[in-house]
Amino acid sequence: MTVIVSRPTPVDAALFRQAFRRHAAGVAVVTTDAGRGAAGVTVTSLASLSAEPPLLSFSVAASGSVWPHLRDADTAVIHLLGAEHTALAQTFATSGIDRFGAPTRWRRLPTGEPVLEDAAAWLRISIEHRHPAGGSHLVIGRVEEAELAEEGAPLLYHAGHYHAL
């Protein structure tokens, strides 16, 4: 006897996005320099993977302007944003602008990566894996260095807007 298992129709992209708009996420900015100048992007997909060894992951759209930089870079810096960083999150989420131009305050680490001033925390990572995932790439990095600022309220992204907790 043959059993036929039917699969439900896949959820369309609009419904998928609507569902995730109901999920609050922390906001981070990823910066890197693969030898073509500083590049960065706002992400809400940041996740802690392991404490031993210290690993994290995030995803980046394959069609985004930052993907070629992250594809070619060996390292990056993840900046965790606080409630006072809404403008910074919006800057790095905007296409077609100089994200590192004024009023963005940044400097280079001794290892060469661009680091944003005044982030709630930053983590310098070595990029260990890149995995294609649909229209995005999942990036896995090992934390090599970290710096914390004074503790404060986090910046969250929910229902298409930034919020302070």
Helices and strands as residue ranges (DSSP letters): H 13-21, E 25-26, E 28-32, E 39-43, E 47-51, E 54-61, H 67-72, E 75-80, G 83-85, H 86-93, E 106-108, E 114-116, E 121-133, E 136-148, E 155-158, E 161-164
